[in-house]
Amino acid sequence: MVIVVFCKSWVTYKIGDSFYRMPIALSFILIGFFIWVAENIATYLGAWQYPNQTDAWSLVHLGKVSSWLLLVIVSFLIVATLKQVKDERVG
């Protein structure tokens, strides 16, 4: 559903002097995936444990990627809305 809702939206970013763009849905998925990777590293190093990791370390369930994806989308929408409100007050 995320892909359908955001299919026509793009994010633009700059590396050095070059500008690039990618579908915003892809950026949400990539950010969610890399947060999941970081979560696995953190649990492996013992920052915290989930109940299924008490006896031996195991990968965090891949289903958590969707949780991180939702967090990224909600955070993005909150920041975009607050930026719009700020611009309306200044303008």
mmCIF file of the C-alpha atoms, coordinates in Angstrom:
data_MODEL
# 
_entry.id   MODEL 
# 
loop_
_atom_site.group_PDB 
_atom_site.id 
_atom_site.type_symbol 
_atom_site.label_atom_id 
_atom_site.label_alt_id 
_atom_site.label_comp_id 
_atom_site.label_asym_id 
_atom_site.label_entity_id 
_atom_site.label_seq_id 
_atom_site.pdbx_PDB_ins_code 
_atom_site.Cartn_x 
_atom_site.Cartn_y 
_atom_site.Cartn_z 
_atom_site.occupancy 
_atom_site.B_iso_or_equiv 
_atom_site.pdbx_formal_charge 
_atom_site.auth_seq_id 
_atom_site.auth_comp_id 
_atom_site.auth_asym_id 
_atom_site.auth_atom_id 
_atom_site.pdbx_PDB_model_num 
ATOM 1  C CA . MET A 1 1  ? 0.000  0.000   0.000  1.00 0.00 ? 1  MET A CA 1 
ATOM 2  C CA . VAL A 1 2  ? 2.929  2.345   0.724  1.00 0.00 ? 2  VAL A CA 1 
ATOM 3  C CA . ILE A 1 3  ? 4.124  1.997   -2.863 1.00 0.00 ? 3  ILE A CA 1 
ATOM 4  C CA . VAL A 1 4  ? 0.646  2.816   -4.205 1.00 0.00 ? 4  VAL A CA 1 
ATOM 5  C CA . VAL A 1 5  ? 0.224  5.892   -1.978 1.00 0.00 ? 5  VAL A CA 1 
ATOM 6  C CA . PHE A 1 6  ? 3.682  7.323   -2.676 1.00 0.00 ? 6  PHE A CA 1 
ATOM 7  C CA . CYS A 1 7  ? 4.188  6.042   -6.257 1.00 0.00 ? 7  CYS A CA 1 
ATOM 8  C CA . LYS A 1 8  ? 4.379  9.540   -7.797 1.00 0.00 ? 8  LYS A CA 1 
ATOM 9  C CA . SER A 1 9  ? 6.523  11.104  -5.064 1.00 0.00 ? 9  SER A CA 1 
ATOM 10 C CA . TRP A 1 10 ? 10.276 11.472  -5.332 1.00 0.00 ? 10 TRP A CA 1 
ATOM 11 C CA . VAL A 1 11 ? 13.009 12.571  -2.973 1.00 0.00 ? 11 VAL A CA 1 
ATOM 12 C CA . THR A 1 12 ? 15.940 14.617  -4.262 1.00 0.00 ? 12 THR A CA 1 
ATOM 13 C CA . TYR A 1 13 ? 19.344 14.517  -2.612 1.00 0.00 ? 13 TYR A CA 1 
ATOM 14 C CA . LYS A 1 14 ? 22.781 15.914  -3.317 1.00 0.00 ? 14 LYS A CA 1 
ATOM 15 C CA . ILE A 1 15 ? 26.137 14.141  -3.181 1.00 0.00 ? 15 ILE A CA 1 
ATOM 16 C CA . GLY A 1 16 ? 29.020 16.486  -3.898 1.00 0.00 ? 16 GLY A CA 1 
ATOM 17 C CA . ASP A 1 17 ? 27.908 18.711  -6.744 1.00 0.00 ? 17 ASP A CA 1 
ATOM 18 C CA . SER A 1 18 ? 25.510 16.183  -8.281 1.00 0.00 ? 18 SER A CA 1 
ATOM 19 C CA . PHE A 1 19 ? 21.797 15.927  -7.607 1.00 0.00 ? 19 PHE A CA 1 
ATOM 20 C CA . TYR A 1 20 ? 20.018 12.566  -7.627 1.00 0.00 ? 20 TYR A CA 1 
ATOM 21 C CA . ARG A 1 21 ? 16.459 11.435  -7.093 1.00 0.00 ? 21 ARG A CA 1 
ATOM 22 C CA . MET A 1 22 ? 14.720 8.227   -6.115 1.00 0.00 ? 22 MET A CA 1 
ATOM 23 C CA . PRO A 1 23 ? 11.147 7.189   -5.412 1.00 0.00 ? 23 PRO A CA 1 
ATOM 24 C CA . ILE A 1 24 ? 10.291 8.149   -1.862 1.00 0.00 ? 24 ILE A CA 1 
ATOM 25 C CA . ALA A 1 25 ? 8.728  4.714   -1.235 1.00 0.00 ? 25 ALA A CA 1 
ATOM 26 C CA . LEU A 1 26 ? 12.096 3.123   -2.069 1.00 0.00 ? 26 LEU A CA 1 
ATOM 27 C CA . SER A 1 27 ? 13.849 5.483   0.339  1.00 0.00 ? 27 SER A CA 1 
ATOM 28 C CA . PHE A 1 28 ? 11.381 4.519   3.113  1.00 0.00 ? 28 PHE A CA 1 
ATOM 29 C CA . ILE A 1 29 ? 12.023 0.822   2.456  1.00 0.00 ? 29 ILE A CA 1 
ATOM 30 C CA . LEU A 1 30 ? 15.801 1.276   2.397  1.00 0.00 ? 30 LEU A CA 1 
ATOM 31 C CA . ILE A 1 31 ? 15.808 3.302   5.626  1.00 0.00 ? 31 ILE A CA 1 
ATOM 32 C CA . GLY A 1 32 ? 13.602 0.711   7.341  1.00 0.00 ? 32 GLY A CA 1 
ATOM 33 C CA . PHE A 1 33 ? 15.894 -2.092  6.144  1.00 0.00 ? 33 PHE A CA 1 
ATOM 34 C CA . PHE A 1 34 ? 19.068 -0.394  7.359  1.00 0.00 ? 34 PHE A CA 1 
ATOM 35 C CA . ILE A 1 35 ? 17.510 0.345   10.759 1.00 0.00 ? 35 ILE A CA 1 
ATOM 36 C CA . TRP A 1 36 ? 16.676 -3.382  10.951 1.00 0.00 ? 36 TRP A CA 1 
ATOM 37 C CA . VAL A 1 37 ? 20.327 -4.190  10.133 1.00 0.00 ? 37 VAL A CA 1 
ATOM 38 C CA . ALA A 1 38 ? 21.458 -1.795  12.882 1.00 0.00 ? 38 ALA A CA 1 
ATOM 39 C CA . GLU A 1 39 ? 18.988 -3.426  15.289 1.00 0.00 ? 39 GLU A CA 1 
ATOM 40 C CA . ASN A 1 40 ? 20.533 -6.832  14.529 1.00 0.00 ? 40 ASN A CA 1 
ATOM 41 C CA . ILE A 1 41 ? 24.019 -5.476  15.159 1.00 0.00 ? 41 ILE A CA 1 
ATOM 42 C CA . ALA A 1 42 ? 22.894 -3.919  18.447 1.00 0.00 ? 42 ALA A CA 1 
ATOM 43 C CA . THR A 1 43 ? 21.251 -7.123  19.677 1.00 0.00 ? 43 THR A CA 1 
ATOM 44 C CA . TYR A 1 44 ? 24.285 -9.155  18.615 1.00 0.00 ? 44 TYR A CA 1 
ATOM 45 C CA . LEU A 1 45 ? 26.551 -6.851  20.635 1.00 0.00 ? 45 LEU A CA 1 
ATOM 46 C CA . GLY A 1 46 ? 24.239 -7.146  23.642 1.00 0.00 ? 46 GLY A CA 1 
ATOM 47 C CA . ALA A 1 47 ? 22.656 -3.683  23.751 1.00 0.00 ? 47 ALA A CA 1 
ATOM 48 C CA . TRP A 1 48 ? 19.329 -5.440  24.438 1.00 0.00 ? 48 TRP A CA 1 
ATOM 49 C CA . GLN A 1 49 ? 17.679 -8.807  23.879 1.00 0.00 ? 49 GLN A CA 1 
ATOM 50 C CA . TYR A 1 50 ? 14.315 -9.934  22.649 1.00 0.00 ? 50 TYR A CA 1 
ATOM 51 C CA . PRO A 1 51 ? 12.694 -12.890 24.427 1.00 0.00 ? 51 PRO A CA 1 
ATOM 52 C CA . ASN A 1 52 ? 13.697 -15.317 21.662 1.00 0.00 ? 52 ASN A CA 1 
ATOM 53 C CA . GLN A 1 53 ? 17.345 -14.247 22.060 1.00 0.00 ? 53 GLN A CA 1 
ATOM 54 C CA . THR A 1 54 ? 17.812 -15.130 25.736 1.00 0.00 ? 54 THR A CA 1 
ATOM 55 C CA . ASP A 1 55 ? 19.387 -18.567 25.130 1.00 0.00 ? 55 ASP A CA 1 
ATOM 56 C CA . ALA A 1 56 ? 21.296 -17.717 21.948 1.00 0.00 ? 56 ALA A CA 1 
ATOM 57 C CA . TRP A 1 57 ? 21.438 -14.785 19.591 1.00 0.00 ? 57 TRP A CA 1 
ATOM 58 C CA . SER A 1 58 ? 19.282 -14.977 16.464 1.00 0.00 ? 58 SER A CA 1 
ATOM 59 C CA . LEU A 1 59 ? 18.288 -12.512 13.776 1.00 0.00 ? 59 LEU A CA 1 
ATOM 60 C CA . VAL A 1 60 ? 15.530 -10.080 14.622 1.00 0.00 ? 60 VAL A CA 1 
ATOM 61 C CA . HIS A 1 61 ? 12.435 -11.167 12.705 1.00 0.00 ? 61 HIS A CA 1 
ATOM 62 C CA . LEU A 1 62 ? 12.326 -9.695  9.200  1.00 0.00 ? 62 LEU A CA 1 
ATOM 63 C CA . GLY A 1 63 ? 8.778  -8.531  9.929  1.00 0.00 ? 63 GLY A CA 1 
ATOM 64 C CA . LYS A 1 64 ? 10.266 -5.749  12.067 1.00 0.00 ? 64 LYS A CA 1 
ATOM 65 C CA . VAL A 1 65 ? 11.312 -3.983  8.836  1.00 0.00 ? 65 VAL A CA 1 
ATOM 66 C CA . SER A 1 66 ? 7.663  -2.998  8.349  1.00 0.00 ? 66 SER A CA 1 
ATOM 67 C CA . SER A 1 67 ? 7.606  -1.489  11.854 1.00 0.00 ? 67 SER A CA 1 
ATOM 68 C CA . TRP A 1 68 ? 10.671 0.602   11.104 1.00 0.00 ? 68 TRP A CA 1 
ATOM 69 C CA . LEU A 1 69 ? 9.237  1.559   7.703  1.00 0.00 ? 69 LEU A CA 1 
ATOM 70 C CA . LEU A 1 70 ? 6.068  2.840   9.384  1.00 0.00 ? 70 LEU A CA 1 
ATOM 71 C CA . LEU A 1 71 ? 8.131  4.792   11.924 1.00 0.00 ? 71 LEU A CA 1 
ATOM 72 C CA . VAL A 1 72 ? 10.092 6.459   9.118  1.00 0.00 ? 72 VAL A CA 1 
ATOM 73 C CA . ILE A 1 73 ? 6.908  7.388   7.238  1.00 0.00 ? 73 ILE A CA 1 
ATOM 74 C CA . VAL A 1 74 ? 5.232  8.855   10.339 1.00 0.00 ? 74 VAL A CA 1 
ATOM 75 C CA . SER A 1 75 ? 8.403  10.789  11.243 1.00 0.00 ? 75 SER A CA 1 
ATOM 76 C CA . PHE A 1 76 ? 8.720  12.118  7.693  1.00 0.00 ? 76 PHE A CA 1 
ATOM 77 C CA . LEU A 1 77 ? 5.090  13.258  7.630  1.00 0.00 ? 77 LEU A CA 1 
ATOM 78 C CA . ILE A 1 78 ? 5.378  14.971  11.030 1.00 0.00 ? 78 ILE A CA 1 
ATOM 79 C CA . VAL A 1 79 ? 8.502  16.878  9.984  1.00 0.00 ? 79 VAL A CA 1 
ATOM 80 C CA . ALA A 1 80 ? 6.981  17.841  6.612  1.00 0.00 ? 80 ALA A CA 1 
ATOM 81 C CA . THR A 1 81 ? 3.799  19.092  8.304  1.00 0.00 ? 81 THR A CA 1 
ATOM 82 C CA . LEU A 1 82 ? 5.712  21.092  10.908 1.00 0.00 ? 82 LEU A CA 1 
ATOM 83 C CA . LYS A 1 83 ? 7.879  22.619  8.176  1.00 0.00 ? 83 LYS A CA 1 
ATOM 84 C CA . GLN A 1 84 ? 4.758  23.649  6.262  1.00 0.00 ? 84 GLN A CA 1 
ATOM 85 C CA . VAL A 1 85 ? 3.224  25.216  9.405  1.00 0.00 ? 85 VAL A CA 1 
ATOM 86 C CA . LYS A 1 86 ? 6.457  27.083  10.098 1.00 0.00 ? 86 LYS A CA 1 
ATOM 87 C CA . ASP A 1 87 ? 6.634  28.396  6.512  1.00 0.00 ? 87 ASP A CA 1 
ATOM 88 C CA . GLU A 1 88 ? 3.001  29.598  6.735  1.00 0.00 ? 88 GLU A CA 1 
ATOM 89 C CA . ARG A 1 89 ? 3.727  31.501  9.961  1.00 0.00 ? 89 ARG A CA 1 
ATOM 90 C CA . VAL A 1 90 ? 6.883  33.132  8.561  1.00 0.00 ? 90 VAL A CA 1 
ATOM 91 C CA . GLY A 1 91 ? 5.399  33.828  5.115  1.00 0.00 ? 91 GLY A CA 1 
# 
